[in-house]
Amino acid sequence: MNYKNIADQIVAAAGGNDNITSVTHCMTRLRFVIKNKSKVDEPTLRAVEGVLGVVDATGQLQIVLGKTLLPIYSEVEKAHQRNSGGVSDMPTADEEEPAKKFSIMGMLNDAIGFIASAVTPAVPGFIAGGMIMVGLLLATLIWPTFKQSSTYTMLFFLSQCAFYFMPIYVAYGAAKKLGSTPIFAMVSAAALIYPGFIERVASGHPTTLFGLPVLLDNYASTLLPALLIALVAAKLEVFFNKIIPGIFKAVFVGAFTVALTGTLGFVVLGPLGTWLGNYIVAFLVMIHSTIGPFALAVLTGAMPFLIIAGIHHLFSPIMLQSLSSSGYDSFFRPALILHNMAEGGACFGVAMRTQYRDLRSEAFSCGIGCIFAGVTEPAIYGITMRLKRPVYGVMAGGAVGGLVAGLMGAKAFMMGYSNLLSIPVFQDTLLAIISGVVATIVTSCMVTLILGFEDIER
């Protein structure tokens, strides 16, 4: 089998090297990020020797190769690196895909696909961090004093890095998806969680940038600012590549892109996510005051999208205020816990339905992490968002569980964590939250099993 010849045929059928933004692989599939899908010749791809199938999923063109993957990938990667020129792989105006017919579902599907592709490179890190957290929780159950040890503290730091630095990982994934230079977006996103900026946020000292006010907020573990930064950096990189003479590109394209994107990150893009979140939270509080227990069903059902936008980080001060003024929180803490249970139930549904061993193992471990550790990032970005339809299972499970818990009067009397081990904070309403948890897990699992999903390998 001539691997180089097969690689050349695959690249040609994918629209040529100029149509390929990036190439990666998993266990059995070659994965392309394509600039213009209309240039892909799927019938020809399927006819290439060694190709077992072609799948268009999660924003990628996936070519199933099985045991011949690695040698073919090696040849494709060599060709891609050899023929990729210039600073940016962004498509030019005449390369862009033809405009698609507008539809709400189409826009939602594209948005989910973009987010999933942006976060995919970081998913293994989320899983690793989540499983370390599960291990630490189990260790403290067996050996309670372990939590006071420096070993626990250092391992906890390690587990949290996967989530704390999310803006940098997301900026990288989004830049790769867009075909721009990843480091420009990564540096601009990293500025939002730079230690010096975090110190300034803590001090509350008024700050301006070129005379414009800077919102002092903590952007650690957020998603939306990094996505916006990557989009802006990609556009600016193309713009500066067009106007800066060739001899100066290597020096000034990156400098101008990072300087302008970083500035916009501080004064526009980062605050945009925070302001949007504040309005949404205010709207949710209004709903709760209007329809009472039914609001918990609405909030929990919508929680996947609030978490993706990073809005859930704004719940903490409201929870604290509620605990301080009324002595309990019957809205945000129950919703956060039930959402984690819904993600876990959907993951179990995926594990039960998939035919692939690797995906089954990943889904099961993510489900355990959601329920017992309250770590949902691996599930959201690695399972439910990636497979898309399980998101409906999460929404349905959250809504049903939220309705049950809301009608039964579930109330959290302390802050606690959002996992199964923290439900004692519900004290006298423990039966209510347990009923909600059971309803949530069962519903999300069953809906995921019934709706199914495009079964793809990890």
C-alpha positions as CSV (number, residue, x, y, z in Angstrom):
1,M,0.0,0.0,0.0
2,N,1.5,3.3,-1.1
3,Y,0.7,5.7,1.8
4,K,2.0,8.8,0.1
5,N,-0.2,8.2,-2.9
6,I,-3.3,7.6,-0.7
7,A,-2.5,10.7,1.2
8,D,-2.3,12.7,-2.0
9,Q,-5.6,11.4,-3.2
10,I,-7.3,12.2,0.1
11,V,-5.9,15.8,0.1
12,A,-7.0,16.3,-3.5
13,A,-10.6,15.0,-2.8
14,A,-10.7,17.2,0.3
15,G,-10.4,20.3,-2.0
16,G,-6.6,20.4,-2.1
17,N,-4.1,21.6,0.5
18,D,-5.3,25.2,0.2
19,N,-8.7,24.1,1.4
20,I,-7.4,22.4,4.6
21,T,-7.0,24.7,7.6
22,S,-5.6,22.0,9.9
23,V,-5.2,18.3,10.2
24,T,-5.3,16.1,13.3
25,H,-6.3,12.5,14.1
26,C,-7.9,10.4,16.8
27,M,-7.7,6.6,17.3
28,T,-9.0,5.6,13.8
29,R,-9.9,8.9,12.0
30,L,-8.1,11.6,10.1
31,R,-9.7,14.9,11.0
32,F,-9.6,18.0,8.7
33,V,-10.8,21.5,9.5
34,I,-12.0,22.6,6.0
35,K,-12.3,26.1,4.7
36,N,-15.0,25.4,2.0
37,K,-17.0,22.2,2.3
38,S,-18.4,22.6,-1.2
39,K,-15.0,21.8,-2.6
40,V,-14.9,18.4,-0.8
41,D,-15.6,15.4,-3.1
42,E,-17.0,12.8,-0.8
43,P,-17.7,10.1,-3.4
44,T,-14.1,10.2,-4.5
45,L,-12.9,10.2,-0.8
46,R,-14.9,7.1,-0.1
47,A,-13.4,5.4,-3.1
48,V,-9.8,5.9,-2.1
49,E,-8.0,2.8,-1.1
50,G,-8.0,2.2,2.7
51,V,-10.8,4.7,3.4
52,L,-13.5,3.0,5.5
53,G,-15.9,5.9,5.7
54,V,-16.3,9.7,5.6
55,V,-18.1,11.7,8.3
56,D,-18.9,15.4,8.6
57,A,-19.3,16.0,12.3
58,T,-18.4,18.5,15.1
59,G,-17.2,21.0,12.5
60,Q,-14.7,18.5,11.0
61,L,-14.3,16.4,8.0
62,Q,-13.5,12.9,9.4
63,I,-12.0,10.2,7.3
64,V,-12.1,6.7,8.9
65,L,-8.9,4.8,8.1
66,G,-8.6,2.3,10.9
67,K,-5.2,0.5,11.3
68,T,-3.7,2.5,8.3
69,L,-4.3,5.8,10.0
70,L,-0.9,6.7,11.4
71,P,1.2,6.2,8.2
72,I,-1.4,8.0,6.1
73,Y,-1.7,10.8,8.6
74,S,2.1,11.2,8.6
75,E,2.1,11.7,4.8
76,V,-0.9,14.1,4.9
77,E,0.8,16.2,7.7
78,K,4.0,16.4,5.8
79,A,2.2,17.6,2.7
80,H,0.2,20.1,4.7
81,Q,3.2,21.6,6.5
82,R,5.2,21.7,3.3
83,N,2.6,23.5,1.3
84,S,1.2,25.8,4.0
85,G,2.6,29.3,3.4
86,G,2.1,32.7,4.9
87,V,1.3,33.8,8.4
88,S,-2.4,32.9,8.3
89,D,-4.5,30.0,6.8
90,M,-7.6,32.1,6.8
91,P,-9.6,31.8,3.6
92,T,-9.6,34.7,1.3
93,A,-12.8,36.2,0.0
94,D,-12.9,34.0,-3.1
95,E,-12.3,30.9,-1.0
96,E,-15.1,31.4,1.4
97,E,-18.1,29.0,1.4
98,P,-21.2,30.1,-0.4
99,A,-23.7,31.8,1.9
100,K,-26.1,29.3,3.5
101,K,-29.8,29.9,3.8
102,F,-30.5,31.6,7.1
103,S,-32.3,29.6,9.8
104,I,-32.4,29.7,13.6
105,M,-31.6,26.0,13.9
106,G,-28.8,26.4,11.3
107,M,-27.3,29.2,13.3
108,L,-27.6,27.3,16.6
109,N,-26.1,24.2,15.0
110,D,-23.2,26.2,13.6
111,A,-22.6,27.9,17.0
112,I,-22.6,24.6,18.8
113,G,-20.2,23.1,16.2
114,F,-17.9,26.1,16.6
115,I,-17.8,25.9,20.4
116,A,-17.3,22.2,20.3
117,S,-14.4,22.5,17.9
118,A,-12.9,25.3,19.9
119,V,-12.9,23.4,23.2
120,T,-12.1,19.9,21.8
121,P,-8.3,20.3,22.2
122,A,-8.7,21.0,25.9
123,V,-11.2,18.1,26.6
124,P,-8.5,15.6,27.6
125,G,-7.1,18.1,30.1
126,F,-10.6,18.7,31.6
127,I,-11.1,14.9,32.0
128,A,-7.7,14.6,33.7
129,G,-8.5,17.5,36.0
130,G,-11.9,16.1,36.8
131,M,-10.7,12.6,37.6
132,I,-8.0,14.0,39.9
133,M,-10.8,15.8,41.7
134,V,-12.8,12.6,42.0
135,G,-9.7,10.9,43.4
136,L,-9.2,13.6,46.0
137,L,-12.8,13.5,47.1
138,L,-12.7,9.7,47.5
139,A,-9.4,10.0,49.4
140,T,-10.9,12.5,51.8
141,L,-13.8,10.3,52.5
142,I,-11.5,7.4,53.5
143,W,-8.9,9.7,55.2
144,P,-10.5,13.0,56.2
145,T,-7.3,14.6,57.6
146,F,-5.8,14.2,54.1
147,K,-7.5,17.4,53.1
148,Q,-5.2,19.4,55.5
149,S,-2.0,18.0,54.0
150,S,0.2,19.9,51.5
151,T,-0.1,16.9,49.1
152,Y,-3.8,17.4,48.9
153,T,-3.3,21.2,48.3
154,M,-0.7,20.7,45.5
155,L,-2.9,18.0,43.7
156,F,-5.9,20.3,44.1
157,F,-3.9,23.1,42.3
158,L,-3.0,20.6,39.6
159,S,-6.7,19.6,39.1
160,Q,-7.9,23.2,38.9
161,C,-5.3,24.3,36.2
162,A,-7.3,22.5,33.5
163,F,-10.3,24.8,34.3
164,Y,-8.7,28.0,35.5
165,F,-6.7,28.6,32.3
166,M,-9.7,27.7,30.1
167,P,-9.6,31.0,28.2
168,I,-6.1,30.2,26.8
169,Y,-7.1,26.7,25.8
170,V,-10.3,27.9,24.1
171,A,-8.5,30.7,22.3
172,Y,-6.1,28.1,20.9
173,G,-8.9,25.7,19.7
174,A,-11.0,28.5,18.3
175,A,-8.0,29.9,16.4
176,K,-7.2,26.5,14.9
177,K,-10.9,26.2,13.9
178,L,-10.7,29.6,12.2
179,G,-7.4,28.9,10.6
180,S,-5.6,31.9,12.2
181,T,-2.4,31.9,14.2
182,P,-3.2,30.4,17.6
183,I,-0.6,32.3,19.6
184,F,-2.1,35.7,18.8
185,A,-5.4,34.7,20.3
186,M,-3.8,32.8,23.2
187,V,-1.7,35.8,24.3
188,S,-4.7,38.2,24.1
189,A,-6.8,35.8,26.2
190,A,-4.0,35.1,28.7
191,A,-3.9,38.9,29.4
192,L,-7.4,38.5,31.1
193,I,-6.0,36.1,33.7
194,Y,-2.5,37.5,34.0
195,P,-1.5,37.7,37.8
196,G,-1.0,41.4,37.7
197,F,-4.5,42.0,36.3
198,I,-6.0,39.6,38.8
199,E,-4.2,41.6,41.6
200,R,-5.7,44.8,40.2
201,V,-9.2,43.2,40.1
202,A,-8.7,42.3,43.8
203,S,-7.6,45.8,44.7
204,G,-10.6,47.4,42.9
205,H,-8.3,50.3,41.9
206,P,-10.0,52.1,38.9
207,T,-8.2,51.3,35.7
208,T,-8.2,52.8,32.2
209,L,-6.6,51.8,28.9
210,F,-6.1,54.6,26.4
211,G,-8.6,56.6,28.4
212,L,-11.2,53.8,28.2
213,P,-12.5,52.2,31.4
214,V,-11.4,48.6,32.1
215,L,-14.0,46.4,33.8
216,L,-12.2,44.7,36.8
217,D,-13.6,41.2,36.7
218,N,-12.3,37.7,37.1
219,Y,-12.2,36.0,33.7
220,A,-10.7,32.7,34.9
221,S,-12.6,29.6,33.7
222,T,-14.7,31.6,31.2
223,L,-15.5,30.7,27.7
224,L,-17.2,33.6,25.9
225,P,-14.5,36.2,26.1
226,A,-11.9,33.8,24.7
227,L,-14.2,32.9,21.7
228,L,-14.8,36.6,21.0
229,I,-11.1,37.3,21.3
230,A,-10.2,34.5,18.8
231,L,-12.8,35.7,16.3
232,V,-11.5,39.3,16.5
233,A,-7.8,38.2,16.4
234,A,-8.6,36.1,13.2
235,K,-10.2,39.1,11.5
236,L,-7.5,41.5,12.5
237,E,-4.7,39.1,11.4
238,V,-6.2,38.9,7.9
239,F,-6.6,42.7,7.8
240,F,-3.0,43.4,8.9
241,N,-1.7,40.8,6.4
242,K,-3.4,42.7,3.6
243,I,-2.2,46.2,4.5
244,I,1.4,45.6,5.8
245,P,4.1,45.2,3.2
246,G,5.6,41.7,3.0
247,I,9.0,42.7,4.4
248,F,7.4,43.9,7.6
249,K,4.7,41.2,8.1
250,A,6.8,38.9,10.4
251,V,7.4,41.8,12.8
252,F,4.2,43.9,12.8
253,V,1.3,41.6,12.0
254,G,1.6,39.8,15.3
255,A,2.3,42.9,17.3
256,F,-0.6,44.9,15.9
257,T,-3.0,41.9,16.1
258,V,-2.2,41.2,19.8
259,A,-2.1,44.8,20.8
260,L,-5.5,45.6,19.3
261,T,-7.2,42.4,20.2
262,G,-5.8,42.5,23.8
263,T,-7.0,46.1,24.2
264,L,-10.5,45.2,22.9
265,G,-10.4,42.2,25.3
266,F,-10.0,44.5,28.3
267,V,-12.4,47.2,27.3
268,V,-15.0,45.5,25.1
269,L,-14.9,41.7,24.7
270,G,-14.4,40.6,28.3
271,P,-16.9,43.1,29.7
272,L,-19.4,42.2,27.0
273,G,-19.7,38.7,28.4
274,T,-20.0,40.0,32.0
275,W,-22.7,42.6,31.1
276,L,-24.7,40.1,29.1
277,G,-24.5,37.7,32.1
278,N,-25.7,40.3,34.5
279,Y,-28.8,41.1,32.5
280,I,-29.6,37.4,32.1
281,V,-29.2,36.8,35.8
282,A,-31.5,39.7,36.6
283,F,-34.0,38.2,34.2
284,L,-33.8,34.8,35.9
285,V,-34.3,36.4,39.3
286,M,-37.4,38.2,38.0
287,I,-38.7,34.8,36.7
288,H,-38.1,33.2,40.1
289,S,-40.1,36.0,41.8
290,T,-42.9,35.6,39.3
291,I,-43.5,31.8,38.8
292,G,-41.7,30.5,41.9
293,P,-40.9,26.7,41.9
294,F,-41.5,26.5,38.1
295,A,-38.6,28.9,37.6
296,L,-36.2,26.2,38.9
297,A,-37.3,24.0,36.0
298,V,-36.6,26.8,33.5
299,L,-33.2,27.7,35.0
300,T,-32.0,24.1,35.2
301,G,-33.2,23.3,31.7
302,A,-31.3,26.3,30.3
303,M,-28.2,25.8,32.4
304,P,-26.0,24.2,29.7
305,F,-26.1,27.4,27.7
306,L,-25.6,29.6,30.7
307,I,-22.5,27.6,31.7
308,I,-21.1,27.7,28.1
309,A,-21.4,31.5,28.3
310,G,-19.8,31.6,31.7
311,I,-22.8,33.3,33.2
312,H,-23.1,30.7,36.1
313,H,-20.0,32.4,37.7
314,L,-22.3,35.4,38.4
315,F,-24.6,33.3,40.6
316,S,-22.3,33.2,43.7
317,P,-23.0,36.8,45.0
318,I,-26.7,36.3,44.5
319,M,-26.6,33.0,46.4
320,L,-24.6,34.6,49.2
321,Q,-27.1,37.5,49.4
322,S,-30.0,35.0,49.5
323,L,-28.4,33.0,52.2
324,S,-27.7,36.1,54.2
325,S,-31.2,37.7,53.9
326,S,-33.5,34.7,54.0
327,G,-31.2,31.9,55.3
328,Y,-31.6,29.7,52.2
329,D,-31.2,29.5,48.4
330,S,-34.1,27.8,46.6
331,F,-33.0,28.7,43.1
332,F,-29.4,28.8,42.0
333,R,-27.7,26.1,44.1
334,P,-30.4,23.5,43.4
335,A,-30.2,24.4,39.7
336,L,-26.4,24.0,39.6
337,I,-26.5,20.6,41.4
338,L,-29.3,19.3,39.2
339,H,-27.6,20.4,36.1
340,N,-24.5,18.4,37.0
341,M,-26.7,15.4,37.6
342,A,-28.3,15.9,34.2
343,E,-24.9,16.0,32.5
344,G,-24.0,12.8,34.3
345,G,-27.2,11.1,33.3
346,A,-26.8,12.1,29.7
347,C,-23.2,10.7,29.8
348,F,-24.5,7.4,31.1
349,G,-27.0,7.4,28.3
350,V,-24.2,7.9,25.8
351,A,-22.2,5.1,27.4
352,M,-25.1,2.7,27.2
353,R,-25.9,3.5,23.6
354,T,-22.5,3.9,21.8
355,Q,-20.8,1.0,20.1
356,Y,-17.3,2.3,20.6
357,R,-15.4,1.2,23.6
358,D,-13.3,4.4,23.9
359,L,-16.3,6.7,23.8
360,R,-18.1,4.4,26.3
361,S,-15.2,4.6,28.7
362,E,-14.9,8.4,28.3
363,A,-18.7,9.0,28.7
364,F,-18.9,6.8,31.9
365,S,-15.9,8.6,33.5
366,C,-17.3,12.0,32.7
367,G,-20.6,11.0,34.2
368,I,-19.0,9.9,37.4
369,G,-17.1,13.2,37.5
370,C,-20.3,15.2,37.1
371,I,-22.2,13.4,39.8
372,F,-19.6,12.8,42.5
373,A,-17.1,15.7,41.9
374,G,-19.4,18.3,40.3
375,V,-16.9,18.7,37.4
376,T,-18.9,19.1,34.2
377,E,-16.5,20.6,31.6
378,P,-15.4,17.2,30.3
379,A,-19.0,16.2,29.9
380,I,-20.2,19.4,28.3
381,Y,-17.4,19.9,25.8
382,G,-16.3,16.3,25.4
383,I,-19.6,14.5,25.2
384,T,-22.9,16.3,25.1
385,M,-21.9,19.3,23.1
386,R,-19.7,17.3,20.8
387,L,-22.5,14.8,20.1
388,K,-25.1,17.6,20.1
389,R,-28.4,15.6,20.6
390,P,-27.5,14.6,24.2
391,V,-27.8,18.3,25.0
392,Y,-31.5,17.8,24.7
393,G,-31.3,15.0,27.3
394,V,-29.5,17.4,29.6
395,M,-32.1,20.1,29.1
396,A,-35.0,17.6,29.6
397,G,-33.5,16.0,32.7
398,G,-32.7,19.4,34.2
399,A,-36.2,20.7,33.6
400,V,-37.9,17.6,35.0
401,G,-35.7,17.4,38.0
402,G,-36.0,21.1,38.6
403,L,-39.7,20.9,38.5
404,V,-39.8,18.0,41.0
405,A,-37.3,19.7,43.4
406,G,-39.1,23.1,43.0
407,L,-42.5,21.8,43.8
408,M,-41.2,19.8,46.8
409,G,-39.5,22.9,48.1
410,A,-35.8,22.1,47.9
411,K,-33.7,24.7,49.7
412,A,-29.9,24.9,50.2
413,F,-29.1,26.4,53.7
414,M,-25.3,26.6,53.0
415,M,-23.1,27.3,50.0
416,G,-21.5,23.8,49.5
417,Y,-20.4,22.3,46.2
418,S,-22.5,21.2,43.3
419,N,-22.1,17.4,43.6
420,L,-23.9,14.5,45.1
421,L,-21.7,14.5,48.2
422,S,-22.9,18.1,49.0
423,I,-26.6,17.5,49.2
424,P,-26.6,17.5,53.1
425,V,-26.6,21.3,52.7
426,F,-30.3,21.0,51.9
427,Q,-30.9,19.8,55.5
428,D,-34.7,19.6,56.2
429,T,-35.4,19.5,52.4
430,L,-33.1,16.6,51.7
431,L,-35.9,14.4,50.4
432,A,-36.8,17.1,47.9
433,I,-33.4,17.4,46.4
434,I,-32.9,13.6,46.3
435,S,-36.1,13.3,44.4
436,G,-35.0,15.9,42.0
437,V,-31.6,14.3,41.6
438,V,-33.2,10.9,40.8
439,A,-35.7,12.4,38.4
440,T,-32.9,14.4,36.7
441,I,-30.5,11.5,36.2
442,V,-33.2,9.0,35.0
443,T,-34.8,11.5,32.6
444,S,-31.6,12.8,31.0
445,C,-30.3,9.2,30.6
446,M,-33.6,8.0,29.0
447,V,-34.0,11.0,26.7
448,T,-30.4,10.6,25.5
449,L,-31.1,6.9,24.8
450,I,-34.3,7.6,23.0
451,L,-33.1,10.5,20.8
452,G,-29.7,8.8,20.1
453,F,-26.8,10.6,18.5
454,E,-24.3,10.3,15.6
455,D,-22.1,7.6,17.1
456,I,-18.6,8.8,16.6
457,E,-15.3,7.6,18.1
458,R,-13.5,9.6,20.7
